[in-house]
């Protein structure tokens, strides 16, 4: 199958690739934060299980924040995790908006091309 070339097509494909990679990274960060939050909750509350289906415990899989900030005990780490989760969410949303905008640009471009041919 031959993909038609159009003005800016390569740049759009690169932008989509970068946005997709950003979405995957944001999802990974959000998962790491969720594991840390659940791990901290499981340690403080016996109603939660900190054992995964793989047999690992959440404390085995949790990683400290990449910012290098110290992980404090209690509410401070929970607040940091909430901030990290919000940052991951905003990163994912920003990258998703790239897809929406490129879709709009494609609709506008194809609409213009079809209007000129009639």
Biotite code that builds the C-alpha atoms (Angstrom):
import biotite.structure as struc

atoms = struc.array([
    struc.Atom([0.000, 0.000, 0.000], chain_id="A", res_id=1, res_name="UNK", atom_name="CA", element="C"),
    struc.Atom([1.372, 3.377, -0.980], chain_id="A", res_id=2, res_name="UNK", atom_name="CA", element="C"),
    struc.Atom([0.770, 6.209, 1.450], chain_id="A", res_id=3, res_name="UNK", atom_name="CA", element="C"),
    struc.Atom([0.124, 9.469, -0.401], chain_id="A", res_id=4, res_name="UNK", atom_name="CA", element="C"),
    struc.Atom([2.628, 12.190, 0.351], chain_id="A", res_id=5, res_name="UNK", atom_name="CA", element="C"),
    struc.Atom([1.290, 15.598, 1.241], chain_id="A", res_id=6, res_name="UNK", atom_name="CA", element="C"),
    struc.Atom([2.744, 18.789, 2.562], chain_id="A", res_id=7, res_name="UNK", atom_name="CA", element="C"),
    struc.Atom([4.019, 18.247, 6.083], chain_id="A", res_id=8, res_name="UNK", atom_name="CA", element="C"),
    struc.Atom([3.176, 14.544, 6.123], chain_id="A", res_id=9, res_name="UNK", atom_name="CA", element="C"),
    struc.Atom([6.556, 13.452, 7.460], chain_id="A", res_id=10, res_name="UNK", atom_name="CA", element="C"),
    struc.Atom([6.420, 16.083, 10.203], chain_id="A", res_id=11, res_name="UNK", atom_name="CA", element="C"),
    struc.Atom([2.953, 14.921, 11.231], chain_id="A", res_id=12, res_name="UNK", atom_name="CA", element="C"),
    struc.Atom([4.075, 11.306, 11.417], chain_id="A", res_id=13, res_name="UNK", atom_name="CA", element="C"),
    struc.Atom([7.057, 12.307, 13.562], chain_id="A", res_id=14, res_name="UNK", atom_name="CA", element="C"),
    struc.Atom([4.790, 14.373, 15.823], chain_id="A", res_id=15, res_name="UNK", atom_name="CA", element="C"),
    struc.Atom([2.403, 11.426, 16.218], chain_id="A", res_id=16, res_name="UNK", atom_name="CA", element="C"),
    struc.Atom([5.311, 9.123, 17.031], chain_id="A", res_id=17, res_name="UNK", atom_name="CA", element="C"),
    struc.Atom([6.658, 11.512, 19.673], chain_id="A", res_id=18, res_name="UNK", atom_name="CA", element="C"),
    struc.Atom([3.172, 11.978, 21.156], chain_id="A", res_id=19, res_name="UNK", atom_name="CA", element="C"),
    struc.Atom([2.609, 8.212, 21.289], chain_id="A", res_id=20, res_name="UNK", atom_name="CA", element="C"),
    struc.Atom([5.934, 7.728, 23.080], chain_id="A", res_id=21, res_name="UNK", atom_name="CA", element="C"),
    struc.Atom([4.982, 10.482, 25.532], chain_id="A", res_id=22, res_name="UNK", atom_name="CA", element="C"),
    struc.Atom([1.654, 8.793, 26.230], chain_id="A", res_id=23, res_name="UNK", atom_name="CA", element="C"),
    struc.Atom([3.380, 5.475, 26.940], chain_id="A", res_id=24, res_name="UNK", atom_name="CA", element="C"),
    struc.Atom([5.862, 7.179, 29.291], chain_id="A", res_id=25, res_name="UNK", atom_name="CA", element="C"),
    struc.Atom([3.069, 9.030, 31.112], chain_id="A", res_id=26, res_name="UNK", atom_name="CA", element="C"),
    struc.Atom([1.122, 5.781, 31.515], chain_id="A", res_id=27, res_name="UNK", atom_name="CA", element="C"),
    struc.Atom([4.219, 4.087, 32.915], chain_id="A", res_id=28, res_name="UNK", atom_name="CA", element="C"),
    struc.Atom([4.794, 6.922, 35.405], chain_id="A", res_id=29, res_name="UNK", atom_name="CA", element="C"),
    struc.Atom([1.149, 6.792, 36.489], chain_id="A", res_id=30, res_name="UNK", atom_name="CA", element="C"),
    struc.Atom([1.384, 3.032, 37.015], chain_id="A", res_id=31, res_name="UNK", atom_name="CA", element="C"),
    struc.Atom([4.542, 3.428, 39.103], chain_id="A", res_id=32, res_name="UNK", atom_name="CA", element="C"),
    struc.Atom([2.856, 6.073, 41.259], chain_id="A", res_id=33, res_name="UNK", atom_name="CA", element="C"),
    struc.Atom([-0.259, 3.929, 41.692], chain_id="A", res_id=34, res_name="UNK", atom_name="CA", element="C"),
    struc.Atom([1.902, 1.011, 42.838], chain_id="A", res_id=35, res_name="UNK", atom_name="CA", element="C"),
    struc.Atom([3.704, 3.276, 45.337], chain_id="A", res_id=36, res_name="UNK", atom_name="CA", element="C"),
    struc.Atom([0.405, 4.626, 46.670], chain_id="A", res_id=37, res_name="UNK", atom_name="CA", element="C"),
    struc.Atom([-1.129, 1.185, 47.016], chain_id="A", res_id=38, res_name="UNK", atom_name="CA", element="C"),
    struc.Atom([2.088, -0.153, 48.529], chain_id="A", res_id=39, res_name="UNK", atom_name="CA", element="C"),
    struc.Atom([2.106, 2.566, 51.171], chain_id="A", res_id=40, res_name="UNK", atom_name="CA", element="C"),
    struc.Atom([-1.563, 2.005, 51.866], chain_id="A", res_id=41, res_name="UNK", atom_name="CA", element="C"),
    struc.Atom([-1.103, -1.758, 52.132], chain_id="A", res_id=42, res_name="UNK", atom_name="CA", element="C"),
    struc.Atom([1.685, -1.326, 54.675], chain_id="A", res_id=43, res_name="UNK", atom_name="CA", element="C"),
    struc.Atom([-0.542, 0.879, 56.842], chain_id="A", res_id=44, res_name="UNK", atom_name="CA", element="C"),
    struc.Atom([-3.850, -0.948, 56.436], chain_id="A", res_id=45, res_name="UNK", atom_name="CA", element="C"),
    struc.Atom([-4.301, -4.687, 56.807], chain_id="A", res_id=46, res_name="UNK", atom_name="CA", element="C"),
    struc.Atom([-7.415, -4.706, 54.576], chain_id="A", res_id=47, res_name="UNK", atom_name="CA", element="C"),
    struc.Atom([-5.195, -4.279, 51.489], chain_id="A", res_id=48, res_name="UNK", atom_name="CA", element="C"),
    struc.Atom([-3.049, -7.013, 50.051], chain_id="A", res_id=49, res_name="UNK", atom_name="CA", element="C"),
    struc.Atom([0.426, -6.009, 48.905], chain_id="A", res_id=50, res_name="UNK", atom_name="CA", element="C"),
    struc.Atom([1.019, -9.234, 46.972], chain_id="A", res_id=51, res_name="UNK", atom_name="CA", element="C"),
    struc.Atom([0.663, -9.169, 43.196], chain_id="A", res_id=52, res_name="UNK", atom_name="CA", element="C"),
    struc.Atom([-0.523, -12.102, 41.079], chain_id="A", res_id=53, res_name="UNK", atom_name="CA", element="C"),
    struc.Atom([3.121, -12.713, 40.103], chain_id="A", res_id=54, res_name="UNK", atom_name="CA", element="C"),
    struc.Atom([3.954, -13.366, 43.758], chain_id="A", res_id=55, res_name="UNK", atom_name="CA", element="C"),
    struc.Atom([5.987, -10.164, 44.144], chain_id="A", res_id=56, res_name="UNK", atom_name="CA", element="C"),
    struc.Atom([5.078, -7.705, 46.842], chain_id="A", res_id=57, res_name="UNK", atom_name="CA", element="C"),
    struc.Atom([4.385, -4.080, 46.026], chain_id="A", res_id=58, res_name="UNK", atom_name="CA", element="C"),
    struc.Atom([7.445, -3.003, 47.977], chain_id="A", res_id=59, res_name="UNK", atom_name="CA", element="C"),
    struc.Atom([9.553, -5.169, 45.615], chain_id="A", res_id=60, res_name="UNK", atom_name="CA", element="C"),
    struc.Atom([8.197, -3.370, 42.533], chain_id="A", res_id=61, res_name="UNK", atom_name="CA", element="C"),
    struc.Atom([7.818, 0.188, 43.803], chain_id="A", res_id=62, res_name="UNK", atom_name="CA", element="C"),
    struc.Atom([10.469, 2.666, 42.767], chain_id="A", res_id=63, res_name="UNK", atom_name="CA", element="C"),
    struc.Atom([11.393, 5.987, 44.363], chain_id="A", res_id=64, res_name="UNK", atom_name="CA", element="C"),
    struc.Atom([10.474, 9.193, 42.520], chain_id="A", res_id=65, res_name="UNK", atom_name="CA", element="C"),
    struc.Atom([12.799, 9.978, 39.620], chain_id="A", res_id=66, res_name="UNK", atom_name="CA", element="C"),
    struc.Atom([13.084, 13.552, 40.835], chain_id="A", res_id=67, res_name="UNK", atom_name="CA", element="C"),
    struc.Atom([15.508, 12.363, 43.510], chain_id="A", res_id=68, res_name="UNK", atom_name="CA", element="C"),
    struc.Atom([13.297, 13.801, 46.221], chain_id="A", res_id=69, res_name="UNK", atom_name="CA", element="C"),
    struc.Atom([13.485, 11.872, 49.470], chain_id="A", res_id=70, res_name="UNK", atom_name="CA", element="C"),
    struc.Atom([10.531, 9.645, 50.171], chain_id="A", res_id=71, res_name="UNK", atom_name="CA", element="C"),
    struc.Atom([9.123, 10.712, 53.515], chain_id="A", res_id=72, res_name="UNK", atom_name="CA", element="C"),
    struc.Atom([6.914, 8.665, 55.755], chain_id="A", res_id=73, res_name="UNK", atom_name="CA", element="C"),
    struc.Atom([3.235, 9.534, 56.103], chain_id="A", res_id=74, res_name="UNK", atom_name="CA", element="C"),
    struc.Atom([1.369, 12.283, 54.326], chain_id="A", res_id=75, res_name="UNK", atom_name="CA", element="C"),
    struc.Atom([4.391, 13.876, 52.672], chain_id="A", res_id=76, res_name="UNK", atom_name="CA", element="C"),
    struc.Atom([5.013, 10.882, 50.418], chain_id="A", res_id=77, res_name="UNK", atom_name="CA", element="C"),
    struc.Atom([1.290, 10.611, 49.677], chain_id="A", res_id=78, res_name="UNK", atom_name="CA", element="C"),
    struc.Atom([1.176, 14.275, 48.686], chain_id="A", res_id=79, res_name="UNK", atom_name="CA", element="C"),
    struc.Atom([4.250, 13.816, 46.466], chain_id="A", res_id=80, res_name="UNK", atom_name="CA", element="C"),
    struc.Atom([2.632, 10.769, 44.872], chain_id="A", res_id=81, res_name="UNK", atom_name="CA", element="C"),
    struc.Atom([-0.561, 12.774, 44.210], chain_id="A", res_id=82, res_name="UNK", atom_name="CA", element="C"),
    struc.Atom([1.501, 15.507, 42.544], chain_id="A", res_id=83, res_name="UNK", atom_name="CA", element="C"),
    struc.Atom([3.380, 12.917, 40.476], chain_id="A", res_id=84, res_name="UNK", atom_name="CA", element="C"),
    struc.Atom([0.070, 11.323, 39.440], chain_id="A", res_id=85, res_name="UNK", atom_name="CA", element="C"),
    struc.Atom([-1.334, 14.697, 38.360], chain_id="A", res_id=86, res_name="UNK", atom_name="CA", element="C"),
    struc.Atom([1.823, 15.421, 36.350], chain_id="A", res_id=87, res_name="UNK", atom_name="CA", element="C"),
    struc.Atom([1.555, 12.038, 34.609], chain_id="A", res_id=88, res_name="UNK", atom_name="CA", element="C"),
    struc.Atom([-2.127, 12.684, 33.861], chain_id="A", res_id=89, res_name="UNK", atom_name="CA", element="C"),
    struc.Atom([-1.425, 16.120, 32.386], chain_id="A", res_id=90, res_name="UNK", atom_name="CA", element="C"),
    struc.Atom([1.441, 14.719, 30.320], chain_id="A", res_id=91, res_name="UNK", atom_name="CA", element="C"),
    struc.Atom([-0.829, 12.036, 28.892], chain_id="A", res_id=92, res_name="UNK", atom_name="CA", element="C"),
    struc.Atom([-3.571, 14.572, 28.117], chain_id="A", res_id=93, res_name="UNK", atom_name="CA", element="C"),
    struc.Atom([-1.142, 16.955, 26.419], chain_id="A", res_id=94, res_name="UNK", atom_name="CA", element="C"),
    struc.Atom([0.169, 14.205, 24.167], chain_id="A", res_id=95, res_name="UNK", atom_name="CA", element="C"),
    struc.Atom([-3.377, 13.056, 23.378], chain_id="A", res_id=96, res_name="UNK", atom_name="CA", element="C"),
    struc.Atom([-4.217, 16.593, 22.230], chain_id="A", res_id=97, res_name="UNK", atom_name="CA", element="C"),
    struc.Atom([-1.519, 16.254, 19.562], chain_id="A", res_id=98, res_name="UNK", atom_name="CA", element="C"),
    struc.Atom([-3.528, 13.397, 18.040], chain_id="A", res_id=99, res_name="UNK", atom_name="CA", element="C"),
    struc.Atom([-6.725, 15.460, 18.113], chain_id="A", res_id=100, res_name="UNK", atom_name="CA", element="C"),
    struc.Atom([-5.076, 18.473, 16.463], chain_id="A", res_id=101, res_name="UNK", atom_name="CA", element="C"),
    struc.Atom([-3.408, 16.430, 13.729], chain_id="A", res_id=102, res_name="UNK", atom_name="CA", element="C"),
    struc.Atom([-6.751, 14.745, 13.040], chain_id="A", res_id=103, res_name="UNK", atom_name="CA", element="C"),
    struc.Atom([-8.332, 18.200, 12.675], chain_id="A", res_id=104, res_name="UNK", atom_name="CA", element="C"),
    struc.Atom([-5.525, 19.298, 10.350], chain_id="A", res_id=105, res_name="UNK", atom_name="CA", element="C"),
    struc.Atom([-5.972, 16.185, 8.213], chain_id="A", res_id=106, res_name="UNK", atom_name="CA", element="C"),
    struc.Atom([-9.728, 16.825, 7.952], chain_id="A", res_id=107, res_name="UNK", atom_name="CA", element="C"),
    struc.Atom([-9.073, 20.439, 6.942], chain_id="A", res_id=108, res_name="UNK", atom_name="CA", element="C"),
    struc.Atom([-6.421, 19.434, 4.394], chain_id="A", res_id=109, res_name="UNK", atom_name="CA", element="C"),
    struc.Atom([-8.503, 16.685, 2.827], chain_id="A", res_id=110, res_name="UNK", atom_name="CA", element="C"),
    struc.Atom([-11.556, 18.940, 2.797], chain_id="A", res_id=111, res_name="UNK", atom_name="CA", element="C"),
    struc.Atom([-9.587, 21.634, 0.947], chain_id="A", res_id=112, res_name="UNK", atom_name="CA", element="C"),
    struc.Atom([-8.184, 19.131, -1.546], chain_id="A", res_id=113, res_name="UNK", atom_name="CA", element="C"),
    struc.Atom([-11.618, 17.671, -2.249], chain_id="A", res_id=114, res_name="UNK", atom_name="CA", element="C"),
    struc.Atom([-13.180, 21.126, -2.620], chain_id="A", res_id=115, res_name="UNK", atom_name="CA", element="C"),
    struc.Atom([-10.505, 22.173, -5.152], chain_id="A", res_id=116, res_name="UNK", atom_name="CA", element="C"),
    struc.Atom([-11.046, 19.068, -7.308], chain_id="A", res_id=117, res_name="UNK", atom_name="CA", element="C"),
    struc.Atom([-14.792, 19.558, -7.732], chain_id="A", res_id=118, res_name="UNK", atom_name="CA", element="C"),
])
